[in-house]
Every structure is written in structure tokens, then in C-alpha cells.
Amino acid sequence: MAHPDDVDFGAAGTVAGWTDRGIEVVYLIVTDGDAGGFDDAVTRADMAVLRRDEQRAAAKCVGVTDVRFLGYPDGRVEATLDLRRDIARVIRQVRPDRVLMPSPERNYERIYPSHPDHRAVGSAALDAVYPDARNPYAFPELLSAEGLDAWTAREVWISGGPAVNHHVDMTDQYDRKVNALRAHASQTGHMGDGLHDMLRGWLSANATAAGLPGGRLAEAFQVVDTA
């Protein structure tokens, strides 16, 4: 994901369900979120440290202990070859079956997931899955200098995009999603009960679209076979 809190807004309930089933989850956050927050008294360097700590605390709420950061500048991410290589490196290190990422496409129905950093990270991450991580001749230094063999991730889950083909009922994990988002106090501390109202509006609409019974909550994704 691009920023600390992105995974929690988009998929924390789903991630909690995965870890409940014993699935190992690793977070890779491209920026430190240093352009976030609302307090002018906090320096950008201090904000970066704070947001890393908040993401680690949020991850623990949903059973994730391995959180990695690339340290790219918040608000200035581009889908460069360097970013593709950095993501492909972690894919080869972790060797995942599934990669969750933001959408590289703009969502005109709900513009907020379409932050330019999100779209850049989605584009670079999709290219890192295919073809970079699986091709031993792409970024050959990953193998020759770092000993990282090629790896094929079998599927991609895209969050926040205009196309949806899969919903996850995460009603039972809702409280943990909220706890994860509350851990990002620099971003959500001012929202009060408005956070619940916003989340329930999104998640209830997803559940309705999925045909789930009334009162259920769901997160939405586009799942792509990349095997």
C-alpha cells in the first residue's frame, strides 16, 4: 500500500479474517505518510516516525507483525522502475501466494481511493507481480547480487478500484478494523463517531451489492488470477 492506514481503510477486516485462519500476512508500505496529519507543530520528519509506529500498532490489531516500509516521499510517488524493483524484491523475499494492492485505475464513483500515490503504487505493484518478480531476467541483480530467486504470485487483490468481482463478509472482524483505524490517531483522532458512520456506510453498501443479509458488512475487491 502507499501510506500507513491505506490497508486498514481498505482491507483490515479481510486481513483479520486471513490471520484468524492462520494465513501469514506481511505489510509493505511504500511511503511513511509524512505529508499526513493535521498538526502544524509536528515536523514532517516526526510525522513519518509517528505514522510508522501507528501502522505497526494497527497491524497488531489484525494479527500482522511483519510491517516493512520503503520510505518513498509521501505525495510524490511515481510508478518508476526503481519502485517496481523494490516491490519485486519484497515479493521474492516473502514469496506470497496473494498480493493485495491499491487500484492503478481512477474510481470516479468514489474519488478518495484514487489518490495519485495509490494509483502509482497499484501500477508498480501489478508490474512487480507480472512480469518482474517471476522473470529471473528482470532486475537480474536481485538474483545475482541478493540471491533472490524468481517467484510467481498466484493472484492479486485490488482495493478501491472501479471494478469489483469479490466481496468479503467481515462483520465479525469489524471491531478489529475500527481498532486498527483508531491506532492511526494522527489521521482519525478528529473523526469521533463519524468514523463509524463513514465505515458502516461503505461496508453496508458493499454487503448489499454482494447480496448479503441486512446488517452484514463487507469489503470489496477485484481479484485477478496471475498464476
C-alpha positions as a Python dict, from the first residue, in 0.01 Angstrom:
ca = {
    (1, 'M'): (0, 0, 0),
    (2, 'A'): (102, 361, -48),
    (3, 'H'): (53, 509, 301),
    (4, 'P'): (14, 399, 661),
    (5, 'D'): (-364, 345, 715),
    (6, 'D'): (-443, 256, 349),
    (7, 'V'): (-459, -117, 420),
    (8, 'D'): (-675, -54, 727),
    (9, 'F'): (-930, 159, 545),
    (10, 'G'): (-949, -82, 253),
    (11, 'A'): (-894, -430, 391),
    (12, 'A'): (-829, -458, 766),
    (13, 'G'): (-1136, -674, 823),
    (14, 'T'): (-1035, -910, 545),
    (15, 'V'): (-678, -925, 676),
    (16, 'A'): (-808, -1008, 1025),
    (17, 'G'): (-1005, -1295, 876),
    (18, 'W'): (-695, -1423, 700),
    (19, 'T'): (-478, -1417, 1010),
    (20, 'D'): (-758, -1583, 1210),
    (21, 'R'): (-726, -1876, 967),
    (22, 'G'): (-351, -1895, 1015),
    (23, 'I'): (-255, -1713, 695),
    (24, 'E'): (72, -1522, 729),
    (25, 'V'): (40, -1158, 618),
    (26, 'V'): (324, -913, 553),
    (27, 'Y'): (265, -542, 502),
    (28, 'L'): (477, -337, 261),
    (29, 'I'): (411, 37, 292),
    (30, 'V'): (572, 248, 20),
    (31, 'T'): (575, 587, 200),
    (32, 'D'): (594, 691, 564),
    (33, 'G'): (290, 916, 532),
    (34, 'D'): (496, 1223, 617),
    (35, 'A'): (253, 1452, 430),
    (36, 'G'): (-38, 1344, 652),
    (37, 'G'): (-183, 1469, 977),
    (38, 'F'): (-339, 1796, 1088),
    (39, 'D'): (-96, 1941, 1343),
    (40, 'D'): (136, 2213, 1209),
    (41, 'A'): (350, 2179, 1523),
    (42, 'V'): (461, 1830, 1418),
    (43, 'T'): (758, 1830, 1181),
    (44, 'R'): (737, 1616, 871),
    (45, 'A'): (1024, 1401, 1000),
    (46, 'D'): (841, 1345, 1328),
    (47, 'M'): (518, 1269, 1140),
    (48, 'A'): (697, 996, 945),
    (49, 'V'): (817, 832, 1267),
    (50, 'L'): (472, 865, 1424),
    (51, 'R'): (294, 713, 1129),
    (52, 'R'): (529, 416, 1112),
    (53, 'D'): (456, 350, 1479),
    (54, 'E'): (82, 388, 1419),
    (55, 'Q'): (91, 138, 1133),
    (56, 'R'): (275, -117, 1344),
    (57, 'A'): (16, -75, 1621),
    (58, 'A'): (-270, -103, 1372),
    (59, 'A'): (-120, -417, 1222),
    (60, 'K'): (-115, -586, 1561),
    (61, 'C'): (-491, -528, 1590),
    (62, 'V'): (-546, -762, 1296),
    (63, 'G'): (-272, -1014, 1367),
    (64, 'V'): (11, -879, 1148),
    (65, 'T'): (359, -844, 1297),
    (66, 'D'): (581, -806, 988),
    (67, 'V'): (549, -446, 862),
    (68, 'R'): (800, -310, 611),
    (69, 'F'): (850, 43, 477),
    (70, 'L'): (1022, 165, 162),
    (71, 'G'): (1046, 531, 267),
    (72, 'Y'): (936, 694, -58),
    (73, 'P'): (822, 1060, -26),
    (74, 'D'): (452, 1093, 54),
    (75, 'G'): (259, 1266, -224),
    (76, 'R'): (534, 1223, -484),
    (77, 'V'): (523, 854, -570),
    (78, 'E'): (561, 756, -934),
    (79, 'A'): (549, 410, -1091),
    (80, 'T'): (919, 404, -1170),
    (81, 'L'): (1148, 113, -1245),
    (82, 'D'): (1309, 168, -904),
    (83, 'L'): (975, 124, -729),
    (84, 'R'): (895, -184, -936),
    (85, 'R'): (1232, -334, -838),
    (86, 'D'): (1181, -251, -470),
    (87, 'I'): (840, -419, -467),
    (88, 'A'): (961, -716, -672),
    (89, 'R'): (1244, -759, -422),
    (90, 'V'): (998, -797, -134),
    (91, 'I'): (778, -1032, -337),
    (92, 'R'): (1082, -1254, -392),
    (93, 'Q'): (1174, -1231, -24),
    (94, 'V'): (827, -1309, 110),
    (95, 'R'): (711, -1542, -174),
    (96, 'P'): (339, -1471, -133),
    (97, 'D'): (52, -1657, -294),
    (98, 'R'): (-165, -1342, -288),
    (99, 'V'): (-75, -973, -323),
    (100, 'L'): (-314, -703, -209),
    (101, 'M'): (-266, -361, -370),
    (102, 'P'): (-445, -35, -448),
    (103, 'S'): (-605, 8, -786),
    (104, 'P'): (-397, 169, -1061),
    (105, 'E'): (-726, 298, -1209),
    (106, 'R'): (-915, 610, -1109),
    (107, 'N'): (-1250, 543, -942),
    (108, 'Y'): (-1493, 818, -1042),
    (109, 'E'): (-1771, 677, -825),
    (110, 'R'): (-1565, 740, -509),
    (111, 'I'): (-1261, 956, -571),
    (112, 'Y'): (-1078, 917, -239),
    (113, 'P'): (-919, 578, -313),
    (114, 'S'): (-775, 732, -632),
    (115, 'H'): (-502, 937, -465),
    (116, 'P'): (-213, 963, -715),
    (117, 'D'): (18, 775, -476),
    (118, 'H'): (-235, 491, -462),
    (119, 'R'): (-258, 467, -840),
    (120, 'A'): (121, 481, -879),
    (121, 'V'): (173, 207, -621),
    (122, 'G'): (-101, -5, -778),
    (123, 'S'): (61, 26, -1120),
    (124, 'A'): (410, -54, -992),
    (125, 'A'): (288, -340, -773),
    (126, 'L'): (95, -502, -1058),
    (127, 'D'): (403, -477, -1280),
    (128, 'A'): (614, -619, -998),
    (129, 'V'): (383, -921, -977),
    (130, 'Y'): (376, -958, -1356),
    (131, 'P'): (629, -971, -1505),
    (132, 'D'): (909, -855, -1272),
    (133, 'A'): (908, -1089, -971),
    (134, 'R'): (854, -1405, -1176),
    (135, 'N'): (1108, -1330, -1451),
    (136, 'P'): (1465, -1418, -1347),
    (137, 'Y'): (1595, -1188, -1620),
    (138, 'A'): (1403, -885, -1494),
    (139, 'F'): (1621, -692, -1249),
    (140, 'P'): (1884, -969, -1267),
    (141, 'E'): (2075, -807, -982),
    (142, 'L'): (1804, -933, -744),
    (143, 'L'): (1929, -1284, -818),
    (144, 'S'): (2298, -1225, -886),
    (145, 'A'): (2367, -980, -601),
    (146, 'E'): (2094, -1066, -349),
    (147, 'G'): (2025, -1434, -415),
    (148, 'L'): (1651, -1379, -465),
    (149, 'D'): (1502, -1638, -697),
    (150, 'A'): (1209, -1553, -920),
    (151, 'W'): (864, -1601, -766),
    (152, 'T'): (512, -1617, -914),
    (153, 'A'): (228, -1482, -701),
    (154, 'R'): (-87, -1671, -795),
    (155, 'E'): (-341, -1391, -752),
    (156, 'V'): (-381, -1018, -696),
    (157, 'W'): (-650, -849, -487),
    (158, 'I'): (-713, -489, -595),
    (159, 'S'): (-871, -249, -346),
    (160, 'G'): (-1051, 79, -418),
    (161, 'G'): (-1088, 42, -793),
    (162, 'P'): (-1386, 88, -1022),
    (163, 'A'): (-1432, -286, -1088),
    (164, 'V'): (-1539, -530, -814),
    (165, 'N'): (-1581, -905, -851),
    (166, 'H'): (-1535, -1027, -494),
    (167, 'H'): (-1672, -932, -151),
    (168, 'V'): (-1559, -1048, 192),
    (169, 'D'): (-1809, -1055, 477),
    (170, 'M'): (-1605, -906, 761),
    (171, 'T'): (-1887, -826, 1002),
    (172, 'D'): (-1726, -1035, 1275),
    (173, 'Q'): (-1396, -852, 1226),
    (174, 'Y'): (-1547, -502, 1219),
    (175, 'D'): (-1438, -405, 1570),
    (176, 'R'): (-1079, -500, 1491),
    (177, 'K'): (-1092, -290, 1175),
    (178, 'V'): (-1209, 6, 1383),
    (179, 'N'): (-936, -55, 1640),
    (180, 'A'): (-677, -62, 1361),
    (181, 'L'): (-803, 267, 1223),
    (182, 'R'): (-814, 425, 1570),
    (183, 'A'): (-446, 332, 1603),
    (184, 'H'): (-383, 588, 1327),
    (185, 'A'): (-467, 865, 1573),
    (186, 'S'): (-287, 1133, 1372),
    (187, 'Q'): (-530, 1065, 1087),
    (188, 'T'): (-854, 954, 1255),
    (189, 'G'): (-843, 1105, 1605),
    (190, 'H'): (-1052, 1402, 1498),
    (191, 'M'): (-1333, 1191, 1349),
    (192, 'G'): (-1506, 1066, 1666),
    (193, 'D'): (-1823, 869, 1590),
    (194, 'G'): (-1801, 994, 1233),
    (195, 'L'): (-1555, 714, 1166),
    (196, 'H'): (-1822, 454, 1247),
    (197, 'D'): (-2078, 634, 1032),
    (198, 'M'): (-1843, 651, 736),
    (199, 'L'): (-1731, 289, 764),
    (200, 'R'): (-2079, 149, 811),
    (201, 'G'): (-2199, 343, 509),
    (202, 'W'): (-1927, 198, 286),
    (203, 'L'): (-1933, -153, 426),
    (204, 'S'): (-2311, -183, 432),
    (205, 'A'): (-2328, -73, 68),
    (206, 'N'): (-2069, -338, -20),
    (207, 'A'): (-2269, -604, 164),
    (208, 'T'): (-2587, -503, -17),
    (209, 'A'): (-2408, -522, -353),
    (210, 'A'): (-2287, -869, -258),
    (211, 'G'): (-2640, -984, -172),
    (212, 'L'): (-2559, -1041, 194),
    (213, 'P'): (-2836, -1027, 458),
    (214, 'G'): (-2924, -697, 621),
    (215, 'G'): (-2687, -583, 892),
    (216, 'R'): (-2382, -751, 739),
    (217, 'L'): (-2066, -560, 644),
    (218, 'A'): (-1829, -635, 359),
    (219, 'E'): (-1507, -520, 197),
    (220, 'A'): (-1485, -516, -183),
    (221, 'F'): (-1206, -618, -419),
    (222, 'Q'): (-1123, -709, -775),
    (223, 'V'): (-948, -1047, -770),
    (224, 'V'): (-720, -1119, -1066),
    (225, 'D'): (-568, -1458, -1146),
    (226, 'T'): (-194, -1405, -1201),
    (227, 'A'): (-73, -1766, -1184),
}
